[in-house]
Amino acid sequence: MSAQKPGELVFEAPRRGKPPRHLADLTLIERKQALSNAGLPGFRAAQLSTHYFDRLEDDPQGWTDIPAAQREQLREAMLPSLLTAVRELTADQGTTRKTLWKLHDGALVESVLMRYPDRATMCVSSQAGCGMNCPFCATGQAGLTRNMSTAEIVEQVVAGARSLARGEVPGGPGRVSNVVFMGMGEPLANYKAVISAVRRLVEPAPEGLGLSQRHITVSTVGLVPAIEKLIEERLNVTLAVSLHAPDDELRDELVPVNTRWKVGEVLGAAWDYAGQTGRRVSIEYALIKDVNDQAWRADLLGKRLKGKLAHVNLIPLNPTPGSKWTASRPEDEAAFVRTLEAHGVAVTVRDTRGREIDGACGQLAAHED
């Protein structure tokens, strides 16, 4: 992986050795077939799937409904190790936990578990690195190493679910309720694996994890053809668009993919998605001091979103090493909120949980040191 030139985009991930095939890569029918092909009883697929997705049991010793002699063979065939925890950092009295994972080929990714009083959210990565090259994002500055597989994505959620179920996170035993594809990578640039992962997350056990589609958010910088494809999937996940500027001149600089698909096209595709699903689109907007927080930009954003099925998530810019940019002044942030509200646009300022462990929005860089 080499760092990209400013503004350069990478849509095609470098080809690397595929991770081992895992139960979460496959549908239940495909799991049965894979076991049969390996000379193992196909009916064990449902039992294995129940242990993995429903009981969150990763130790074969706990598979008491499967003969002891078959457990290790089944594990090797369907549940290879995909993610190895390298480091875990915690914040917010242990309720925010960032894990650095090493993949089978040495690539590094991060996921963040955030527990709130009423929900537990997993923020997952879909690529090792990112090819979208947004200059204010630590991940974007690292370049793209490779796409992640469906199972590598799902395994981040299952690992978080295990931690919660086992009472390892303050607050007693709990469950993952929400998943946001806002970790490392551009989810829609790894379209096939991300959509498969979403289906695995929402299918009821033993097929999948049984989460609500409405509690899953897929983020994008604005890959218009992929948003249009997502409409055809007939899913009810929330679409989040990382906009960060309402005008093309600034967005070309902050979000280089804007040189391909302009603000109007991106929002047009987003409104098509909202029209098909009836779900509000989340407009992500990192407030950067003296860059995109001017009164006229707030007014332009308000005009673009007025009357639309949209909700603005204002994100005080999180610091990243070597960045020349910083968060907006509190008074400018407050004025920005007032302007949007005056246009009748719903807006919230995002809680910057995990900032001190570089686990907040735009900070994931996956360094081992």
C-alpha positions in Angstrom: 0.0 0.0 0.0 1.3 3.4 -0.9 -0.1 6.8 0.0 -2.2 8.4 -2.7 -1.5 11.8 -4.3 -3.8 14.5 -3.1 -7.2 14.1 -4.7 -6.4 10.7 -6.2 -9.1 8.1 -5.9 -8.8 4.3 -5.7 -12.0 2.4 -6.5 -10.4 -1.0 -7.3 -8.8 -2.6 -4.2 -5.4 -4.2 -4.6 -5.7 -8.0 -5.1 -4.3 -9.9 -2.1 -4.7 -13.5 -0.9 -8.3 -14.2 0.0 -9.1 -14.8 3.7 -10.2 -18.4 4.5 -13.8 -19.1 3.8 -16.0 -18.8 6.9 -19.5 -19.8 7.8 -20.5 -16.0 7.8 -19.5 -15.8 4.1 -22.2 -18.2 3.1 -26.0 -18.6 3.3 -27.3 -21.5 5.3 -27.9 -23.6 2.1 -24.3 -22.9 1.0 -23.0 -23.8 4.5 -24.7 -27.2 4.2 -23.2 -27.7 0.8 -19.8 -26.7 1.9 -19.9 -29.3 4.7 -21.1 -32.0 2.4 -18.3 -31.2 0.0 -15.8 -31.6 2.9 -17.3 -35.0 3.6 -19.0 -33.8 6.8 -22.8 -34.0 7.6 -24.6 -31.1 6.0 -27.2 -31.0 8.8 -24.5 -29.8 11.2 -24.6 -26.4 9.4 -27.7 -25.3 11.3 -26.1 -26.4 14.6 -22.8 -24.6 13.9 -24.8 -21.5 12.8 -26.8 -21.5 16.0 -23.6 -21.7 18.1 -22.0 -18.8 16.1 -24.9 -16.4 15.6 -27.3 -17.2 18.4 -25.2 -18.5 21.3 -22.1 -16.5 20.3 -20.1 -19.6 21.3 -16.6 -19.7 19.8 -15.2 -22.6 21.8 -15.9 -26.0 20.3 -15.9 -27.5 23.8 -19.3 -25.7 24.3 -20.8 -27.5 21.3 -22.4 -30.2 23.4 -25.0 -31.2 20.7 -22.1 -32.2 18.3 -20.0 -35.3 18.8 -16.7 -34.4 20.3 -14.9 -36.2 17.5 -16.4 -33.9 14.9 -16.1 -30.6 16.6 -12.5 -29.7 15.6 -13.1 -30.8 12.0 -16.2 -28.7 11.8 -14.4 -25.7 13.3 -11.6 -26.0 10.8 -14.0 -26.4 7.9 -16.4 -23.5 8.8 -15.0 -21.3 11.5 -11.3 -20.4 10.8 -9.8 -17.6 12.8 -10.2 -14.3 10.8 -9.4 -11.5 13.2 -6.8 -11.5 15.9 -7.1 -8.7 18.6 -3.8 -6.8 18.8 -4.8 -4.1 21.2 -7.9 -2.8 22.9 -8.3 0.8 24.2 -11.2 2.0 26.4 -12.8 5.3 27.2 -16.0 6.6 28.8 -15.5 4.4 31.9 -15.0 1.4 29.7 -18.2 1.8 27.7 -16.3 2.8 24.5 -13.9 0.2 23.3 -11.7 0.4 20.3 -10.1 -2.9 19.1 -7.2 -3.1 16.6 -7.5 -6.3 14.6 -4.9 -8.1 12.5 -6.3 -10.0 9.5 -4.9 -13.2 8.1 -2.5 -11.4 5.8 -1.3 -8.9 8.4 -3.6 -6.1 7.3 -4.9 -4.0 10.2 -8.4 -2.7 10.8 -10.2 -1.1 13.8 -13.7 -1.4 15.2 -15.4 0.5 18.0 -18.1 -0.6 20.4 -20.0 2.2 22.1 -22.5 1.3 24.8 -25.1 3.9 25.7 -27.9 3.5 28.4 -30.5 2.6 25.7 -28.4 0.9 23.0 -25.0 -0.6 22.0 -23.6 0.4 18.7 -20.8 -1.4 16.7 -18.9 0.9 14.3 -17.2 -1.5 11.8 -14.7 -1.3 9.1 -15.4 -2.6 5.6 -11.9 -2.1 4.0 -8.4 -2.1 5.4 -7.6 1.6 4.7 -9.6 3.7 2.3 -9.2 4.9 -1.3 -11.4 8.0 -1.1 -8.5 10.2 0.1 -10.5 12.8 2.2 -7.7 15.0 3.5 -9.2 15.5 7.0 -9.6 11.8 7.7 -6.8 9.7 9.2 -8.1 6.5 7.4 -8.3 8.4 4.1 -4.7 9.5 4.3 -3.5 5.9 4.7 -4.5 4.7 1.3 -6.3 1.5 0.5 -4.8 -1.9 1.5 -7.6 -4.2 0.5 -11.3 -5.0 0.7 -12.5 -7.0 3.6 -14.6 -10.2 3.2 -18.2 -10.6 4.3 -17.1 -12.7 7.2 -14.3 -10.3 8.3 -17.0 -7.6 8.5 -19.5 -9.7 10.4 -16.9 -11.1 12.8 -16.3 -7.5 14.1 -20.0 -7.4 15.1 -20.0 -10.9 16.6 -16.9 -10.1 18.6 -18.6 -7.1 20.1 -21.8 -9.1 20.7 -19.7 -11.7 22.6 -18.1 -9.0 24.8 -21.5 -7.6 25.7 -23.1 -11.0 26.2 -20.3 -12.1 28.6 -20.6 -8.9 30.7 -17.2 -7.7 29.7 -18.5 -4.1 29.1 -19.7 -2.1 32.1 -23.4 -2.2 32.5 -24.0 -5.9 32.8 -24.7 -8.5 30.0 -26.2 -6.9 26.9 -26.7 -7.1 23.2 -25.5 -5.3 20.1 -28.5 -3.3 18.8 -27.0 -1.0 16.2 -24.3 -1.4 13.5 -22.8 1.6 11.6 -20.6 1.1 8.6 -18.5 4.1 9.5 -15.2 2.5 10.5 -12.3 2.3 8.0 -13.1 2.2 4.3 -15.8 3.4 1.9 -18.5 0.7 2.3 -20.0 1.1 -1.2 -16.6 0.6 -2.8 -16.7 -2.9 -1.3 -20.3 -3.3 -2.4 -20.8 -7.0 -2.7 -19.2 -8.0 0.7 -21.0 -5.1 2.5 -24.4 -6.1 1.2 -23.8 -9.7 2.1 -22.6 -8.7 5.6 -25.8 -6.6 6.0 -27.9 -9.6 5.0 -26.0 -11.8 7.5 -26.6 -9.3 10.3 -30.3 -9.0 9.7 -31.3 -12.6 8.9 -32.8 -14.4 12.0 -30.7 -17.0 13.7 -29.4 -19.5 12.7 -29.1 -17.8 9.2 -27.7 -14.6 10.8 -27.6 -12.4 13.8 -31.2 -11.2 13.7 -30.6 -7.4 14.0 -33.2 -4.9 12.8 -32.5 -3.4 9.3 -33.6 -0.1 10.7 -30.7 -0.2 13.2 -28.1 -0.5 10.5 -26.5 2.5 8.8 -24.4 2.3 5.7 -22.2 5.3 5.1 -20.9 6.6 1.7 -19.0 9.6 0.5 -21.3 9.6 -2.5 -20.8 6.8 -5.0 -23.9 7.5 -7.0 -24.1 4.3 -9.1 -23.7 2.2 -5.9 -26.5 4.2 -4.1 -28.7 3.5 -7.1 -27.8 -0.2 -6.8 -28.6 -0.1 -3.1 -32.1 1.1 -3.9 -32.6 -2.1 -5.9 -31.7 -4.2 -2.9 -35.0 -3.3 -1.2 -33.3 -3.1 2.1 -34.5 -0.7 4.9 -31.1 0.3 6.2 -30.3 4.0 6.9 -28.2 5.7 4.3 -25.6 8.2 5.6 -24.0 10.5 3.1 -20.7 12.1 4.1 -21.3 15.5 2.6 -19.1 18.0 4.5 -19.8 20.8 2.1 -22.9 22.0 0.3 -21.0 23.6 -2.6 -19.0 21.8 -5.3 -16.0 24.0 -5.1 -15.2 23.2 -1.5 -16.4 19.6 -1.6 -14.1 18.9 -4.5 -11.3 19.5 -2.0 -12.7 18.0 1.1 -14.3 14.9 -0.5 -12.4 14.2 -3.8 -15.0 11.8 -5.1 -17.0 15.0 -5.7 -14.9 15.5 -8.8 -16.8 12.4 -10.2 -20.3 13.0 -8.8 -21.3 16.5 -7.8 -23.3 17.5 -4.7 -26.6 17.7 -6.7 -26.1 14.2 -8.1 -25.2 12.7 -4.7 -28.2 14.3 -3.0 -30.5 13.4 -5.9 -29.5 9.7 -5.5 -30.0 10.1 -1.7 -33.5 11.4 -2.2 -34.3 8.5 -4.5 -33.2 6.2 -1.7 -35.4 8.0 0.8 -38.3 7.9 -1.6 -38.0 4.1 -2.0 -37.4 3.2 1.7 -39.3 6.0 3.5 -36.2 6.3 5.7 -34.6 9.7 6.5 -31.1 10.1 5.0 -28.4 11.0 7.5 -26.3 13.9 6.2 -22.9 13.8 7.8 -21.1 17.1 8.1 -17.8 17.5 9.9 -17.5 21.1 11.1 -14.1 22.5 10.3 -13.0 25.9 11.7 -13.1 28.6 9.0 -13.3 26.0 6.2 -17.0 24.8 5.9 -18.7 26.5 8.9 -19.5 29.9 7.4 -23.0 31.3 7.7 -23.6 31.3 4.0 -22.7 27.6 3.8 -25.1 26.8 6.6 -27.8 28.7 4.6 -27.0 26.9 1.4 -27.1 23.5 3.1 -30.4 24.4 4.7 -31.8 25.4 1.3 -30.6 22.1 -0.3 -32.2 20.0 2.5 -35.4 22.0 3.1 -38.5 19.8 2.8 -36.4 16.6 2.2 -36.4 13.4 4.2 -33.1 14.2 5.9 -31.4 14.6 9.2 -28.1 16.4 9.6 -25.4 14.9 11.9 -22.9 17.7 12.6 -19.6 16.3 13.7 -17.1 18.6 15.5 -13.9 17.7 13.6 -11.8 15.2 15.5 -8.1 15.9 15.6 -5.8 13.7 13.6 -2.0 13.7 13.6 -0.4 16.4 11.4 -3.8 17.9 10.3 -3.9 21.6 9.6 -7.6 21.7 10.4 -9.5 21.8 13.7 -13.1 21.9 15.0 -15.3 24.9 14.6 -15.6 27.5 17.4 -18.6 26.7 19.7 -20.4 29.9 18.7 -20.0 29.1 15.0 -21.3 25.6 15.6 -24.3 27.0 17.5 -25.0 29.5 14.7 -24.8 26.7 12.1 -27.4 24.6 14.0 -29.7 27.6 14.3 -29.6 28.3 10.6 -30.4 24.7 9.6 -33.3 24.7 12.1 -34.6 27.9 10.7 -34.9 26.1 7.4 -36.9 23.3 9.2 -34.0 20.8 8.9 -33.6 18.3 11.7 -30.1 18.5 13.1 -28.0 17.0 16.0 -24.4 17.5 17.0 -22.7 14.2 17.3 -21.4 13.0 20.6 -17.6 12.6 20.0 -17.2 9.5 22.0 -13.8 7.8 21.9 -11.9 10.9 20.8 -9.1 10.4 23.5 -8.4 6.9 22.1 -8.5 8.0 18.5 -11.8 6.1 18.2 -14.0 8.9 17.0 -15.2 9.7 13.5 -12.3 10.1 11.1 -9.6 9.0 13.6 -9.3 5.3 12.8 -5.8 4.7 11.4 -4.9 1.2 12.6 -1.3 1.6 13.8 0.3 -1.2 15.7 2.8 1.0 17.6 
